[in-house]
Amino acid sequence: MVQVTPKGLRLHIGIFGRRNVGKSSLLNALTRQTSSIVSDVAGTTTDPVEKVMEMLPLGPVVFIDTAGVDDIGDLGALRAARTRQVFDRTELAIVVAAAGEWNAFEEQLVEEFRARGLPVIVVFNKRDLAAPDAAVVGRLEQQRVAVVEAVAAERVGVSALREALIRACPDEFLQSPPILSDLIPPGELAVLVVPIDKEAPKGRLILPQVQAIRDLLDAGCQALVLREHELRAGLSRLTHPPALVVTDSQAFHKVAAETPPDVPLTSFSILFARFKGDLPELARGAYAIDTLRPGDRVLIAEACSHHPIVDDIGTEKIPRWLREYVGGELHFDHVQGHDFPQDLKPYSLVVHCGACVQNRREVLSRIARCRSQGVPMTNYGLAIAFALGIIDRVLAPFGCGRAEQRTDKGAPARPEVPC
């Protein structure tokens, strides 16, 4: 069976602009197929349309065709809000304008993406009907914004747009960070503890486990994969200690007890805190659990939608562990998928999943939103490790530590995490 690149590892290219400027026609021209419905009626695209493909030489990408940001009415406002959600996961933005039209609306779109540090390409579509203003083109080029002229309905300008996409591709996508192979010398062994529970896909491992194994193999490292009740026997058979033990965070308590203190230990979720997000910031969020008090509100965010089972990690286990740590009642809200509140001020803490199905841009956008509103954010593995009292140990493989010890529960030290 051919393994498809996960969406979270694809370059996310968002297509934005007013209604009826040809965004869907442009997507269809790029993909050489009818990915979006095209009509002369403004507002035909209602929800973001995603199209995954292999685009050489960039490799795996996902194009996101959005509704017009200028949509009107109550329904239009909902469509525009969904389009703005796409901002958070976009890694390269295409702003489409009719060739003879450019004003403050398009300027604000370009500035929004530039303020986010995103590469931007402006496509002046319908070039056959009017030419773009030369002064506007000159100003955009001075801002290092790529400009392409096109007639998307006739696939004119598509080659130039493809070349612009290649030139604008972010370095972080072309040079993806390793998951864990940089923590292990070539030829050394990592032990991966993989519990098989009801939420594991039948006949398969979950995505972070598969990606960790592939990362090790690509780097010339070895992997020993076993279940949590097999760890003690597995370690006893080794002639020398492994370079690292990685476990599912839910098995931290048992695995930490059975892994010798001199053997580095962490979890898949914490590896993904670095791979998909900002480990130092998420580690600081974990230490902020010390500031929680009974009555506080906590947001739990999961990247994927699934039907919770009995003792589900996000809806039951983490809330239970946090309540036990705080010693009182906490109020929990849950969001899934691309839903994430704009206003986070009601929350004392945000706890995010490992985000294996999201791209790094979306996770970093969420971290930035939390930071700007003064709300600490952490992830599942870090929160569990803190609640169990082993967070310093599981951060040690990354060279992380705290600047000073806490003086009391109400005054947590701000950890130094130079990893």
Summary of the structure (lengths in Angstrom):
residues: 419
radius of gyration: 23.7
end to end distance: 37.2
largest distance: 74.8
contacts: 1382
relative contact order: 0.10
helix: 39%
strand: 19%
